[in-house]
Amino acid sequence: MKKIRELFLYIAAMTAYYIIRSLPGCAVRPAARMLAYPAWMIPGVSRLVCANIRCAFPEWDEKQVKKVGFESIFNMLWNMIEFFWTDGRPHRIERCYVMPDVLKNQLDGYSAKDVRMIYVNPHHGSWEGSGVMATYHGKVRMAAIAKPVKNYYLNKFFNDRMRGIAAGFEVIFSKGAMRGCISALRDGKSLAILVDQNTRVRDGGVFVNFFGVPVPSSTAPAVLKKYCDARGIPCVVMYGVSLRHEDGKLYSMSRELSKPFDEYADDAEVLQELLDISEEYIRKYPEQYLWLYHRFQHIPPDASDELKRRYPYYAKVPNAHFFSKTAVKKEL
């Protein structure tokens, strides 16, 4: 029965995919706008989005919160539809995705010297578009971490076909991702890592400040950089984001760390700078951030009562499993 349900869902998804593919370019944005209205009307969606925005921007009034919240849903749908619409069609990629020459030259220079790039990407703008531009415009051989889709058929299509078909692009599934990342680096590939996911402390996460609120994020960029340095593999950590400009096109941007890697006190300091850069871009383009997930989910146990009140309704102090594998074994 489960297989049948998955198959019907796959058929429905493929129908939507091919309808999107058949749209004229001028219809992509209106289609996203049309879908954004019913999506925004779902109580759980608007409640979650607004709660996250209030957490990040407590000084905003309710009108501004709702305006940015709706635009965030619209931009998410626009990016998704556009990603499907451009899939495998170079002329459409050229039309929608722009990589400035200065960034292209930078990537070309690193590739020519066989320098691996640990490309840290947030849920801001189009992270899928960033991958397309790195491989298409920048000619970067890249691997990216992705969660497998539970539906077998959709997983085969989305991760094996859509993401895997791009020249030089490899998908590393989140389970056992560190081994896959190391293998990709050894193979001469660069990495794309989403920096703003909730990573348990037991899995290498650390609490850092994001809009003045501690959130757990992965130290993987720093850990992998140290792995490369210890083995003489040329490597650089870069922050990258692809944001939509007034002309409707997505432009890729990047920043490097502000000082040599060995001058950072620890992994947390590296991660904090990356989150600070992310916050800087989000403050400029808040409507393009993905507010539709539980980013502020975990409250550090030592948080003051005043700080706890900053968190959204869904946040809570995590249990011992979040911090220690030993605690899990004891519970078992």
BALOBA-1460 file (C-alpha; in Angstrom, 3 decimals):
// residues 332
<rec num="1" residu="m" x="0.000" y="0.000" z="0.000"/>
<rec num="2" residu="k" x="2.827" y="2.367" z="0.838"/>
<rec num="3" residu="k" x="4.464" y="1.716" z="-2.542"/>
<rec num="4" residu="i" x="1.187" y="2.501" z="-4.308"/>
<rec num="5" residu="r" x="0.797" y="5.790" z="-2.406"/>
<rec num="6" residu="e" x="4.385" y="6.723" z="-3.234"/>
<rec num="7" residu="l" x="3.805" y="5.922" z="-6.893"/>
<rec num="8" residu="f" x="0.653" y="8.072" z="-7.082"/>
<rec num="9" residu="l" x="2.485" y="10.949" z="-5.357"/>
<rec num="10" residu="y" x="5.335" y="10.549" z="-7.829"/>
<rec num="11" residu="i" x="2.915" y="10.658" z="-10.777"/>
<rec num="12" residu="a" x="1.294" y="13.815" z="-9.374"/>
<rec num="13" residu="a" x="4.702" y="15.425" z="-8.830"/>
<rec num="14" residu="m" x="5.859" y="14.525" z="-12.344"/>
<rec num="15" residu="t" x="2.675" y="15.955" z="-13.808"/>
<rec num="16" residu="a" x="3.361" y="19.245" z="-12.024"/>
<rec num="17" residu="y" x="7.017" y="19.102" z="-13.123"/>
<rec num="18" residu="y" x="6.189" y="18.740" z="-16.822"/>
<rec num="19" residu="i" x="3.502" y="21.423" z="-16.631"/>
<rec num="20" residu="i" x="6.135" y="23.779" z="-15.199"/>
<rec num="21" residu="r" x="8.584" y="22.757" z="-17.930"/>
<rec num="22" residu="s" x="6.018" y="23.696" z="-20.588"/>
<rec num="23" residu="l" x="5.406" y="27.188" z="-19.230"/>
<rec num="24" residu="p" x="6.664" y="30.202" z="-21.180"/>
<rec num="25" residu="g" x="9.308" y="32.156" z="-19.312"/>
<rec num="26" residu="c" x="6.956" y="35.062" z="-18.680"/>
<rec num="27" residu="a" x="4.603" y="32.750" z="-16.735"/>
<rec num="28" residu="v" x="7.083" y="31.438" z="-14.154"/>
<rec num="29" residu="r" x="6.887" y="34.379" z="-11.779"/>
<rec num="30" residu="p" x="3.072" y="34.774" z="-11.985"/>
<rec num="31" residu="a" x="2.663" y="31.038" z="-11.347"/>
<rec num="32" residu="a" x="4.716" y="31.356" z="-8.157"/>
<rec num="33" residu="r" x="2.683" y="34.402" z="-7.076"/>
<rec num="34" residu="m" x="-0.588" y="32.565" z="-7.709"/>
<rec num="35" residu="l" x="0.524" y="29.568" z="-5.598"/>
<rec num="36" residu="a" x="1.842" y="31.778" z="-2.805"/>
<rec num="37" residu="y" x="-1.635" y="32.996" z="-1.811"/>
<rec num="38" residu="p" x="-3.148" y="29.597" z="-0.916"/>
<rec num="39" residu="a" x="0.144" y="28.534" z="0.687"/>
<rec num="40" residu="w" x="0.117" y="31.642" z="2.898"/>
<rec num="41" residu="m" x="-3.475" y="30.941" z="3.920"/>
<rec num="42" residu="i" x="-2.453" y="27.633" z="5.554"/>
<rec num="43" residu="p" x="-2.476" y="28.527" z="9.281"/>
<rec num="44" residu="g" x="0.562" y="26.447" z="10.189"/>
<rec num="45" residu="v" x="2.605" y="28.028" z="7.398"/>
<rec num="46" residu="s" x="1.911" y="31.674" z="8.182"/>
<rec num="47" residu="r" x="2.188" y="31.071" z="11.932"/>
<rec num="48" residu="l" x="5.637" y="29.481" z="11.647"/>
<rec num="49" residu="v" x="6.975" y="32.043" z="9.179"/>
<rec num="50" residu="c" x="5.782" y="35.016" z="11.246"/>
<rec num="51" residu="a" x="7.109" y="33.514" z="14.498"/>
<rec num="52" residu="n" x="10.577" y="33.150" z="12.990"/>
<rec num="53" residu="i" x="10.577" y="36.680" z="11.589"/>
<rec num="54" residu="r" x="9.475" y="38.115" z="14.940"/>
<rec num="55" residu="c" x="12.333" y="36.240" z="16.606"/>
<rec num="56" residu="a" x="14.877" y="37.699" z="14.177"/>
<rec num="57" residu="f" x="13.325" y="41.179" z="13.946"/>
<rec num="58" residu="p" x="11.582" y="41.880" z="17.273"/>
<rec num="59" residu="e" x="11.515" y="45.597" z="16.429"/>
<rec num="60" residu="w" x="9.243" y="45.130" z="13.391"/>
<rec num="61" residu="d" x="5.518" y="45.811" z="13.525"/>
<rec num="62" residu="e" x="3.001" y="43.137" z="12.532"/>
<rec num="63" residu="k" x="2.360" y="44.637" z="9.098"/>
<rec num="64" residu="q" x="6.020" y="44.384" z="8.123"/>
<rec num="65" residu="v" x="6.299" y="40.865" z="9.565"/>
<rec num="66" residu="k" x="3.390" y="39.618" z="7.446"/>
<rec num="67" residu="k" x="4.564" y="41.417" z="4.326"/>
<rec num="68" residu="v" x="8.039" y="39.882" z="4.479"/>
<rec num="69" residu="g" x="6.528" y="36.522" z="5.454"/>
<rec num="70" residu="f" x="4.319" y="36.378" z="2.377"/>
<rec num="71" residu="e" x="7.144" y="37.506" z="0.102"/>
<rec num="72" residu="s" x="9.337" y="34.767" z="1.590"/>
<rec num="73" residu="i" x="6.776" y="32.116" z="0.583"/>
<rec num="74" residu="f" x="6.497" y="33.671" z="-2.867"/>
<rec num="75" residu="n" x="10.277" y="33.716" z="-3.382"/>
<rec num="76" residu="m" x="10.598" y="30.113" z="-2.185"/>
<rec num="77" residu="l" x="8.026" y="28.994" z="-4.774"/>
<rec num="78" residu="w" x="9.561" y="31.180" z="-7.479"/>
<rec num="79" residu="n" x="12.988" y="29.641" z="-6.900"/>
<rec num="80" residu="m" x="11.575" y="26.110" z="-6.872"/>
<rec num="81" residu="i" x="9.529" y="26.554" z="-10.054"/>
<rec num="82" residu="e" x="12.424" y="28.276" z="-11.784"/>
<rec num="83" residu="f" x="14.786" y="25.463" z="-10.782"/>
<rec num="84" residu="f" x="12.452" y="22.938" z="-12.430"/>
<rec num="85" residu="w" x="11.919" y="25.205" z="-15.443"/>
<rec num="86" residu="t" x="15.658" y="25.599" z="-16.104"/>
<rec num="87" residu="d" x="16.563" y="21.946" z="-15.456"/>
<rec num="88" residu="g" x="18.937" y="20.736" z="-18.166"/>
<rec num="89" residu="r" x="18.252" y="23.656" z="-20.531"/>
<rec num="90" residu="p" x="21.324" y="25.880" z="-20.964"/>
<rec num="91" residu="h" x="19.486" y="28.755" z="-22.665"/>
<rec num="92" residu="r" x="17.117" y="28.994" z="-19.706"/>
<rec num="93" residu="i" x="19.993" y="28.830" z="-17.219"/>
<rec num="94" residu="e" x="21.680" y="31.685" z="-19.081"/>
<rec num="95" residu="r" x="18.451" y="33.666" z="-18.941"/>
<rec num="96" residu="c" x="17.800" y="33.238" z="-15.195"/>
<rec num="97" residu="y" x="21.154" y="32.677" z="-13.443"/>
<rec num="98" residu="v" x="23.997" y="35.200" z="-13.545"/>
<rec num="99" residu="m" x="27.517" y="34.765" z="-12.246"/>
<rec num="100" residu="p" x="29.466" y="38.068" z="-12.273"/>
<rec num="101" residu="d" x="32.790" y="37.945" z="-14.087"/>
<rec num="102" residu="v" x="34.750" y="38.764" z="-10.929"/>
<rec num="103" residu="l" x="33.392" y="35.652" z="-9.212"/>
<rec num="104" residu="k" x="33.807" y="33.484" z="-12.297"/>
<rec num="105" residu="n" x="37.444" y="34.558" z="-12.574"/>
<rec num="106" residu="q" x="37.950" y="33.792" z="-8.892"/>
<rec num="107" residu="l" x="36.531" y="30.279" z="-9.293"/>
<rec num="108" residu="d" x="38.558" y="29.740" z="-12.460"/>
<rec num="109" residu="g" x="41.702" y="30.732" z="-10.571"/>
<rec num="110" residu="y" x="41.046" y="28.287" z="-7.751"/>
<rec num="111" residu="s" x="40.186" y="25.481" z="-10.180"/>
<rec num="112" residu="a" x="43.370" y="26.112" z="-12.175"/>
<rec num="113" residu="k" x="45.410" y="25.697" z="-8.975"/>
<rec num="114" residu="d" x="43.414" y="22.616" z="-7.912"/>
<rec num="115" residu="v" x="42.142" y="24.444" z="-4.819"/>
<rec num="116" residu="r" x="39.081" y="22.815" z="-3.243"/>
<rec num="117" residu="m" x="36.364" y="25.241" z="-2.198"/>
<rec num="118" residu="i" x="34.225" y="24.582" z="0.855"/>
<rec num="119" residu="y" x="31.302" y="26.636" z="-0.329"/>
<rec num="120" residu="v" x="29.068" y="27.506" z="2.627"/>
<rec num="121" residu="n" x="25.520" y="28.242" z="1.494"/>
<rec num="122" residu="p" x="22.452" y="29.336" z="3.532"/>
<rec num="123" residu="h" x="18.721" y="28.801" z="2.950"/>
<rec num="124" residu="h" x="18.708" y="32.237" z="1.372"/>
<rec num="125" residu="g" x="17.796" y="33.125" z="-2.169"/>
<rec num="126" residu="s" x="18.174" y="30.012" z="-4.297"/>
<rec num="127" residu="w" x="20.611" y="27.494" z="-2.841"/>
<rec num="128" residu="e" x="19.770" y="25.106" z="-5.684"/>
<rec num="129" residu="g" x="20.577" y="27.909" z="-8.110"/>
<rec num="130" residu="s" x="23.962" y="28.338" z="-6.429"/>
<rec num="131" residu="g" x="24.799" y="24.727" z="-7.257"/>
<rec num="132" residu="v" x="23.694" y="25.175" z="-10.857"/>
<rec num="133" residu="m" x="25.807" y="28.306" z="-11.294"/>
<rec num="134" residu="a" x="28.908" y="26.825" z="-9.674"/>
<rec num="135" residu="t" x="28.895" y="23.857" z="-12.031"/>
<rec num="136" residu="y" x="27.507" y="25.562" z="-15.155"/>
<rec num="137" residu="h" x="29.094" y="29.028" z="-15.073"/>
<rec num="138" residu="g" x="32.050" y="28.321" z="-12.806"/>
<rec num="139" residu="k" x="32.805" y="24.812" z="-14.183"/>
<rec num="140" residu="v" x="33.435" y="23.672" z="-10.605"/>
<rec num="141" residu="r" x="33.413" y="19.969" z="-9.827"/>
<rec num="142" residu="m" x="31.242" y="19.945" z="-6.747"/>
<rec num="143" residu="a" x="29.573" y="17.675" z="-4.217"/>
<rec num="144" residu="a" x="26.651" y="18.762" z="-2.028"/>
<rec num="145" residu="i" x="25.022" y="17.230" z="1.015"/>
<rec num="146" residu="a" x="21.322" y="16.449" z="0.630"/>
<rec num="147" residu="k" x="18.722" y="14.592" z="2.624"/>
<rec num="148" residu="p" x="17.175" y="11.662" z="0.740"/>
<rec num="149" residu="v" x="13.494" y="12.064" z="-0.099"/>
<rec num="150" residu="k" x="11.447" y="9.421" z="1.715"/>
<rec num="151" residu="n" x="9.487" y="8.642" z="-1.427"/>
<rec num="152" residu="y" x="11.680" y="6.159" z="-3.361"/>
<rec num="153" residu="y" x="10.574" y="7.345" z="-6.806"/>
<rec num="154" residu="l" x="10.899" y="11.049" z="-6.027"/>
<rec num="155" residu="n" x="14.301" y="10.471" z="-4.451"/>
<rec num="156" residu="k" x="15.544" y="8.725" z="-7.600"/>
<rec num="157" residu="f" x="14.253" y="11.573" z="-9.727"/>
<rec num="158" residu="f" x="15.220" y="14.578" z="-7.628"/>
<rec num="159" residu="n" x="18.595" y="13.509" z="-6.215"/>
<rec num="160" residu="d" x="19.825" y="11.076" z="-8.867"/>
<rec num="161" residu="r" x="18.398" y="12.742" z="-11.947"/>
<rec num="162" residu="m" x="17.970" y="16.482" z="-11.347"/>
<rec num="163" residu="r" x="20.863" y="17.110" z="-8.984"/>
<rec num="164" residu="g" x="23.068" y="14.297" z="-10.229"/>
<rec num="165" residu="i" x="22.781" y="14.990" z="-13.944"/>
<rec num="166" residu="a" x="24.734" y="18.256" z="-13.838"/>
<rec num="167" residu="a" x="28.281" y="17.864" z="-15.092"/>
<rec num="168" residu="g" x="30.694" y="17.651" z="-12.193"/>
<rec num="169" residu="f" x="27.941" y="17.545" z="-9.543"/>
<rec num="170" residu="e" x="27.675" y="14.782" z="-6.940"/>
<rec num="171" residu="v" x="25.034" y="14.261" z="-4.260"/>
<rec num="172" residu="i" x="26.202" y="13.128" z="-0.808"/>
<rec num="173" residu="f" x="23.400" y="11.900" z="1.412"/>
<rec num="174" residu="s" x="23.293" y="13.265" z="4.943"/>
<rec num="175" residu="k" x="23.773" y="9.871" z="6.609"/>
<rec num="176" residu="g" x="27.519" y="9.286" z="6.669"/>
<rec num="177" residu="a" x="28.039" y="12.663" z="4.998"/>
<rec num="178" residu="m" x="31.448" y="13.324" z="6.569"/>
<rec num="179" residu="r" x="32.948" y="10.243" z="4.919"/>
<rec num="180" residu="g" x="31.416" y="11.284" z="1.614"/>
<rec num="181" residu="c" x="32.786" y="14.827" z="1.958"/>
<rec num="182" residu="i" x="36.294" y="13.575" z="2.666"/>
<rec num="183" residu="s" x="36.113" y="11.242" z="-0.317"/>
<rec num="184" residu="a" x="34.976" y="14.113" z="-2.557"/>
<rec num="185" residu="l" x="37.800" y="16.362" z="-1.364"/>
<rec num="186" residu="r" x="40.352" y="13.634" z="-2.019"/>
<rec num="187" residu="d" x="38.858" y="13.270" z="-5.488"/>
<rec num="188" residu="g" x="39.520" y="16.950" z="-6.191"/>
<rec num="189" residu="k" x="35.936" y="18.143" z="-5.779"/>
<rec num="190" residu="s" x="34.677" y="21.188" z="-3.929"/>
<rec num="191" residu="l" x="31.856" y="21.021" z="-1.402"/>
<rec num="192" residu="a" x="28.569" y="22.863" z="-0.878"/>
<rec num="193" residu="i" x="27.365" y="22.840" z="2.739"/>
<rec num="194" residu="l" x="24.170" y="24.415" z="4.074"/>
<rec num="195" residu="v" x="25.300" y="26.422" z="7.086"/>
<rec num="196" residu="d" x="21.964" y="27.116" z="8.765"/>
<rec num="197" residu="q" x="20.687" y="23.644" z="9.612"/>
<rec num="198" residu="n" x="20.032" y="22.491" z="13.173"/>
<rec num="199" residu="t" x="22.926" y="20.149" z="13.921"/>
<rec num="200" residu="r" x="22.974" y="18.288" z="17.222"/>
<rec num="201" residu="v" x="25.979" y="18.882" z="19.446"/>
<rec num="202" residu="r" x="26.588" y="15.125" z="19.490"/>
<rec num="203" residu="d" x="26.914" y="15.276" z="15.676"/>
<rec num="204" residu="g" x="29.371" y="18.172" z="15.585"/>
<rec num="205" residu="g" x="27.051" y="21.110" z="16.150"/>
<rec num="206" residu="v" x="27.816" y="24.115" z="18.318"/>
<rec num="207" residu="f" x="25.634" y="26.986" z="19.522"/>
<rec num="208" residu="v" x="26.414" y="30.302" z="17.812"/>
<rec num="209" residu="n" x="24.513" y="33.590" z="17.680"/>
<rec num="210" residu="f" x="22.076" y="34.198" z="14.854"/>
<rec num="211" residu="f" x="20.111" y="37.452" z="15.096"/>
<rec num="212" residu="g" x="21.144" y="37.593" z="18.752"/>
<rec num="213" residu="v" x="19.710" y="34.146" z="19.517"/>
<rec num="214" residu="p" x="21.911" y="31.054" z="20.061"/>
<rec num="215" residu="v" x="21.240" y="28.331" z="17.482"/>
<rec num="216" residu="p" x="23.106" y="25.073" z="16.795"/>
<rec num="217" residu="s" x="24.968" y="24.821" z="13.491"/>
<rec num="218" residu="s" x="27.472" y="22.412" z="12.013"/>
<rec num="219" residu="t" x="31.210" y="22.952" z="12.405"/>
<rec num="220" residu="a" x="31.772" y="20.839" z="9.276"/>
<rec num="221" residu="p" x="33.287" y="23.698" z="7.210"/>
<rec num="222" residu="a" x="36.050" y="24.234" z="9.792"/>
<rec num="223" residu="v" x="36.556" y="20.504" z="10.435"/>
<rec num="224" residu="l" x="36.927" y="19.758" z="6.718"/>
<rec num="225" residu="k" x="39.243" y="22.726" z="6.198"/>
<rec num="226" residu="k" x="41.499" y="21.422" z="8.988"/>
<rec num="227" residu="y" x="41.409" y="17.960" z="7.389"/>
<rec num="228" residu="c" x="42.666" y="19.441" z="4.114"/>
<rec num="229" residu="d" x="45.344" y="21.547" z="5.807"/>
<rec num="230" residu="a" x="46.673" y="18.544" z="7.739"/>
<rec num="231" residu="r" x="47.095" y="16.596" z="4.495"/>
<rec num="232" residu="g" x="48.442" y="19.352" z="2.294"/>
<rec num="233" residu="i" x="45.274" y="19.617" z="0.219"/>
<rec num="234" residu="p" x="44.825" y="23.208" z="-1.001"/>
<rec num="235" residu="c" x="41.467" y="24.426" z="0.263"/>
<rec num="236" residu="v" x="39.568" y="27.648" z="0.970"/>
<rec num="237" residu="v" x="36.333" y="28.324" z="2.892"/>
<rec num="238" residu="m" x="33.909" y="30.595" z="1.026"/>
<rec num="239" residu="y" x="30.478" y="31.943" z="1.886"/>
<rec num="240" residu="g" x="28.175" y="31.911" z="-1.117"/>
<rec num="241" residu="v" x="24.617" y="32.990" z="-1.825"/>
<rec num="242" residu="s" x="22.468" y="33.523" z="-4.918"/>
<rec num="243" residu="l" x="19.997" y="36.384" z="-4.554"/>
<rec num="244" residu="r" x="17.366" y="37.796" z="-6.868"/>
<rec num="245" residu="h" x="17.839" y="41.356" z="-8.085"/>
<rec num="246" residu="e" x="15.316" y="43.864" z="-9.401"/>
<rec num="247" residu="d" x="15.643" y="42.536" z="-12.956"/>
<rec num="248" residu="g" x="14.238" y="39.192" z="-11.766"/>
<rec num="249" residu="k" x="17.494" y="37.288" z="-12.266"/>
<rec num="250" residu="l" x="19.485" y="35.415" z="-9.628"/>
<rec num="251" residu="y" x="23.034" y="36.679" z="-9.072"/>
<rec num="252" residu="s" x="25.668" y="34.622" z="-7.283"/>
<rec num="253" residu="m" x="27.838" y="36.331" z="-4.655"/>
<rec num="254" residu="s" x="30.621" y="35.136" z="-2.409"/>
<rec num="255" residu="r" x="32.772" y="36.195" z="0.525"/>
<rec num="256" residu="e" x="35.914" y="34.673" z="1.970"/>
<rec num="257" residu="l" x="36.858" y="34.557" z="5.625"/>
<rec num="258" residu="s" x="38.234" y="37.851" z="6.953"/>
<rec num="259" residu="k" x="41.558" y="36.427" z="8.128"/>
<rec num="260" residu="p" x="43.820" y="33.388" z="7.619"/>
<rec num="261" residu="f" x="42.194" y="30.205" z="8.860"/>
<rec num="262" residu="d" x="44.916" y="29.404" z="11.393"/>
<rec num="263" residu="e" x="44.264" y="32.705" z="13.182"/>
<rec num="264" residu="y" x="40.817" y="31.598" z="14.377"/>
<rec num="265" residu="a" x="40.654" y="30.460" z="17.986"/>
<rec num="266" residu="d" x="38.427" y="27.449" z="17.280"/>
<rec num="267" residu="d" x="35.761" y="25.997" z="14.988"/>
<rec num="268" residu="a" x="33.041" y="28.010" z="16.715"/>
<rec num="269" residu="e" x="34.720" y="31.299" z="15.792"/>
<rec num="270" residu="v" x="34.840" y="30.276" z="12.137"/>
<rec num="271" residu="l" x="31.192" y="29.274" z="12.218"/>
<rec num="272" residu="q" x="30.191" y="32.484" z="13.987"/>
<rec num="273" residu="e" x="31.752" y="34.592" z="11.246"/>
<rec num="274" residu="l" x="29.915" y="32.597" z="8.584"/>
<rec num="275" residu="l" x="26.611" y="33.092" z="10.433"/>
<rec num="276" residu="d" x="27.394" y="36.813" z="10.821"/>
<rec num="277" residu="i" x="27.871" y="37.098" z="7.059"/>
<rec num="278" residu="s" x="24.615" y="35.231" z="6.530"/>
<rec num="279" residu="e" x="22.779" y="37.565" z="8.889"/>
<rec num="280" residu="e" x="24.215" y="40.569" z="7.055"/>
<rec num="281" residu="y" x="22.789" y="39.374" z="3.726"/>
<rec num="282" residu="i" x="19.453" y="38.369" z="5.276"/>
<rec num="283" residu="r" x="19.013" y="41.831" z="6.775"/>
<rec num="284" residu="k" x="19.437" y="43.262" z="3.259"/>
<rec num="285" residu="y" x="17.126" y="40.706" z="1.628"/>
<rec num="286" residu="p" x="14.860" y="39.344" z="4.416"/>
<rec num="287" residu="e" x="12.077" y="38.433" z="1.985"/>
<rec num="288" residu="q" x="14.379" y="35.932" z="0.259"/>
<rec num="289" residu="y" x="15.241" y="33.917" z="3.364"/>
<rec num="290" residu="l" x="13.500" y="30.611" z="4.043"/>
<rec num="291" residu="w" x="11.629" y="31.353" z="7.259"/>
<rec num="292" residu="l" x="9.537" y="28.215" z="6.788"/>
<rec num="293" residu="y" x="11.388" y="25.821" z="9.080"/>
<rec num="294" residu="h" x="12.266" y="25.426" z="12.735"/>
<rec num="295" residu="r" x="15.547" y="27.337" z="12.711"/>
<rec num="296" residu="f" x="15.204" y="28.561" z="16.291"/>
<rec num="297" residu="q" x="14.157" y="25.171" z="17.616"/>
<rec num="298" residu="h" x="16.763" y="24.495" z="20.316"/>
<rec num="299" residu="i" x="17.247" y="26.606" z="23.438"/>
<rec num="300" residu="p" x="20.602" y="26.206" z="25.226"/>
<rec num="301" residu="p" x="20.128" y="24.830" z="28.754"/>
<rec num="302" residu="d" x="21.920" y="27.788" z="30.340"/>
<rec num="303" residu="a" x="19.766" y="30.417" z="28.610"/>
<rec num="304" residu="s" x="18.321" y="33.090" z="30.881"/>
<rec num="305" residu="d" x="14.566" y="33.533" z="31.210"/>
<rec num="306" residu="e" x="14.808" y="36.769" z="29.240"/>
<rec num="307" residu="l" x="16.613" y="35.015" z="26.385"/>
<rec num="308" residu="k" x="14.139" y="32.116" z="26.387"/>
<rec num="309" residu="r" x="11.329" y="34.596" z="25.747"/>
<rec num="310" residu="r" x="13.030" y="35.587" z="22.471"/>
<rec num="311" residu="y" x="12.493" y="32.115" z="20.985"/>
<rec num="312" residu="p" x="9.397" y="31.171" z="18.938"/>
<rec num="313" residu="y" x="6.510" y="29.055" z="20.250"/>
<rec num="314" residu="y" x="7.953" y="25.752" z="18.993"/>
<rec num="315" residu="a" x="11.375" y="26.083" z="20.678"/>
<rec num="316" residu="k" x="12.413" y="24.014" z="23.689"/>
<rec num="317" residu="v" x="15.507" y="22.965" z="25.622"/>
<rec num="318" residu="p" x="16.783" y="19.761" z="23.986"/>
<rec num="319" residu="n" x="17.215" y="16.579" z="26.008"/>
<rec num="320" residu="a" x="20.481" y="14.773" z="26.730"/>
<rec num="321" residu="h" x="20.325" y="12.900" z="23.400"/>
<rec num="322" residu="f" x="20.996" y="16.187" z="21.626"/>
<rec num="323" residu="f" x="24.332" y="16.646" z="23.392"/>
<rec num="324" residu="s" x="25.806" y="13.190" z="23.914"/>
<rec num="325" residu="k" x="25.844" y="9.794" z="22.251"/>
<rec num="326" residu="t" x="26.731" y="8.357" z="25.659"/>
<rec num="327" residu="a" x="23.422" y="9.663" z="26.965"/>
<rec num="328" residu="v" x="21.634" y="7.802" z="24.171"/>
<rec num="329" residu="k" x="23.351" y="4.550" z="25.098"/>
<rec num="330" residu="k" x="22.460" y="5.007" z="28.765"/>
<rec num="331" residu="e" x="18.830" y="5.598" z="27.855"/>
<rec num="332" residu="l" x="18.812" y="2.437" z="25.763"/>
